[in-house]
Amino acid sequence: SNGYSIDTKTERDRIVREAQDCDVFISNAFSDENPWAQTELLFDLWQVWRGLNKRIILISSSNTHRWEKIMHGTRGIQYRTAKH
């Protein structure tokens, strides 16, 4: 956790820049403002790291498999879809 928001492209670009010297990137981020922000962040990082001996690890949640019992409504759909 670095305390950054992933809501905007500018903020995601900052995270990607700061992760360039890392070998492993672990993410469990989610944004209510932009449910696809995590996917966009990981894709941007993948583009920078493509072909390098580095790893991106996404920590999802069990919510993606048991969503009917856990979350309902629009936010629940966005969250489980983005995490899946």
Stockholm file with secondary structure:
# STOCKHOLM 1.0

chainA/1-84         SNGYSIDTKTERDRIVREAQDCDVFISNAFSDENPWAQTELLFDLWQVWRGLNKRIILISSSNTHRWEKIMHGTRGIQYRTAKH
#=GR chainA/1-84 SS CCCCCCSSHHHHHHHHHHTTTCSEEEECCCCSSCTTHHHHHHHHHHHHHTTSSCEEEECCCGGGTSHHHHCCHHHHHHHHHHHC
#=GC SS_cons        CCCCCCSSHHHHHHHHHHTTTCSEEEECCCCSSCTTHHHHHHHHHHHHHTTSSCEEEECCCGGGTSHHHHCCHHHHHHHHHHHC
//
